[in-house]
Amino acid sequence: MSTASTRLPEGRYGRSSDERADRRLKIAGAVLGALLLALVGYFAYYYVGQNKISAEIIEFDATKDAVKVHLEVRKDSGATGYCTVRSQAESGAEVGRADFRFGGEVTRIDKVVTLRTTAQGTTAELLGCHAD
């Protein structure tokens, strides 16, 4: 006694439902991947391309009641704005915060600024720069 096969012959009746589902998933994945890539590109352009003023801390020197911070600021010609710097104590408490303004036609500024503190500061942290 032989048993009859219940499988359909390969390729005779078109694609199976699993193949159709796989194709739909591939298309959906490609569309979502393209959207994610476009979103990352937009945010990268907005953050890098539209940022008219940026800075970094080169070094700092902490004393009992102040922190001297050497800032290197890069900005567009004619752009004005400010950078916010803060200092924290060894315990992690914030002991000083100040905004330092930058303007003019020059595009690169090296400046040592003094941040007054309420106690001995152990750090100097650049929180960010913002154009006016």
HUGI-V554951 format. One record per pair of residues at least 4 apart in sequence whose ideal C-beta (glycine too) atoms are under 6 Angstrom apart, sorted by the first residue. I is the first residue (numbers start at 1). J is the second residue. Records with the same first field share a line. If there is no record, write none. Layout:
I: J  J
This chain:
8: 13
15: 19  20
44: 48
45: 49
46: 50
52: 75  76  79  131
53: 75  79  81  129  131
54: 74  129
55: 71  73  83  129
56: 72
57: 69  124  126
58: 70  72
59: 70
60: 67  69  124
61: 68
62: 67  121
64: 120
65: 117
66: 114  116  117
67: 87  115  117  121  124
68: 112  114
69: 85  113  115  124
70: 112
71: 111
72: 110
73: 102  109
74: 108
75: 79
77: 105  107
78: 105
79: 131
80: 103  132
81: 130  131  132
82: 99  101
83: 100  129
84: 99  127  128
85: 115  126
86: 94  97  125  127
87: 95  96  115  117  121  123  124
88: 92  94  123
89: 93  95  119
90: 122
95: 117  118  119  121
96: 115  116  117  121
98: 115
100: 113
102: 109
117: 121
